[in-house]
Amino acid sequence: MVLRAIWFDLRISRRVDLIRVAVGAGPSCSIRAKVLPVTDVSAPLDRDRAKRGWRYRSAVAARVLLAAFGGYGVAALATAFLSLTLPMVRSEAVATATLLSFAILAGAVVWVFAARSLTRAAIGLGVPGALLGLGLWLVLALNPAGPPA
């Protein structure tokens, strides 16, 4: 079967799109398809956005700020803690901790936007951040040689 012609004739009347497709081996072969009525799907979304207003936008902005700064803080604390506690040569421990910090930062950003509320997102970053900060403080306090030069 040889494909002779393909054309689309799009006719838009009020709420019906009629798409005519002709494909065939001969001049009399054609396929006609009628698409179900199409409604304007953007109108309900616009109304929902208008209802939400500044509260929705400020909640999204707060999540972006929490993801950026909170994620960075957790990743930085994890890098410092892991670089001092990983049982490797210091340079390898720092490189490994730095590589892991990218995954930690990405996980923190995903967590902030996956949490049901901004409060849960903040708690979800605050608790690990506090634990990492406490662990880093303990490592630095208990290390007899002090922080590395």
Residue pairs with C-beta under 8 A, 6 or more apart in sequence:
1 24
1 25
2 25
3 23
4 23
4 24
4 25
4 26
4 27
5 22
5 23
5 24
6 21
6 22
6 23
7 20
7 21
7 22
8 19
8 20
8 21
9 18
9 19
9 20
10 17
10 18
10 19
11 17
11 18
11 20
15 37
15 38
15 39
16 34
16 35
16 37
16 38
17 35
17 38
18 34
18 35
19 33
19 34
19 35
20 30
20 32
20 33
21 30
21 31
21 32
21 33
22 29
22 30
22 31
23 29
23 30
23 31
24 30
24 31
49 56
59 118
62 118
63 112
63 113
63 118
63 121
66 112
66 118
66 121
66 122
66 125
67 108
67 109
67 112
67 113
70 108
70 112
70 122
70 125
70 126
70 129
71 104
71 105
71 108
71 109
71 112
71 125
72 105
73 125
73 129
74 104
74 105
74 108
74 125
74 128
74 129
74 132
75 101
75 102
75 104
75 105
75 108
76 101
77 129
77 132
77 133
77 136
78 97
78 100
78 101
78 104
78 132
79 97
79 98
79 100
79 101
80 97
80 136
81 97
81 132
81 135
81 136
81 139
82 93
82 96
82 97
82 100
83 90
83 93
83 94
83 97
83 98
84 93
84 136
84 139
84 140
84 143
84 148
85 93
85 135
85 139
86 92
86 93
86 96
86 97
87 93
88 96
90 148
108 125
111 121
111 124
111 125
112 121
112 124
112 125
113 121
115 121
115 124
140 146
140 147
